[in-house]
């Protein structure tokens, strides 16, 4: 959440975001017997590493090491390196999230197939980074943020912005929040089906969006943004989310929606909100994925916008950014071959 809020505020106010993208390096080294060693290295702002999408942990079977360094201004960069051995025939990791958070986290089902025959052995690797729902929210926000007035304000030097300018921008940011909440509500209502009548949905919609119409919200948010109080902005966003959650529960209860259906719609609303929040964090990350296979790589491919692949004798390295995941999958494939009787470890 912290990274997503900073990027959004910085984009329209021109203030320093104070955060950077995460660099992910993921490597899979396959042995001749089909076993593998998987290593993940993530580097970036300490808050981003600790609060973004799920990362490997010791509790989930990884060997984890962390190092940190601070620059002259006290900004801390954290590097987390996680390593895991996978036995021959074992399942390669498809997510870094624990079971209770896997539904909203980045998924990347990975498959290794070893195909032996008289001529030799083929090793087929495939990994699919599942696309993240993105445009449903972004189209509405673009409509709000790309008006002539907003473009003029965002093009100004931050020092030239008046209090009135900043108030106008904060007002648009609040409208962006209302739009996001509306999208999640519609998605949750679609998930609920006929269990939540339209009248109940409309009442809930009005109640949830009403949280962002509180008369004191504009001044409170403007003060935090003007002071670049990022921790305060995060606390405000968390408080508003809690109030929206409570407003949704209350509105459905007052409308007479059955408890099971109401709970289901609230859970679905939170699911879509959390998934979008994680997607926002992922969009400004960069990936470098390498797979090292026995023998010689005979073919490789990638289904990813602007993906860069660097093949070598027994390795392929792909590079892509998080925007490649917007509403589409990133698919990486590579095949190697070891002739019968050859040294597979070459």
ABEGO torsion letter per residue (X at the ends): XAAAAAAAAAAAAGBBAGBBBBBBBBBBBBBAAGBBBBBBBBBEBAAAAAABBBBBBAAAGBBBBBBBBBBAAGBBBBBBBBBBBBBBGBBBBABABBAAAAAABBBBBBBBBBBBBAAEBBBBBBBBBBBBBAAAAAAAAAAAAABAAAAAAAABBAAABBAAAAAAAAAAAAAAAAAAAAAAAAAAAAAAEAABBAAAAAAAAAAAAAAAABAAAAAAAAAAAAAGBAAAAAAAAAAAAAAAAAAAAAAAAAAGBBAAAAAAAAAAAAAAAAAAAAAAAAAABBBBBBBBBBEBBABBBBBBBGBBBBBBAABBBBBBBAAAABGBBBBBBBBBBBBBGBBAAX
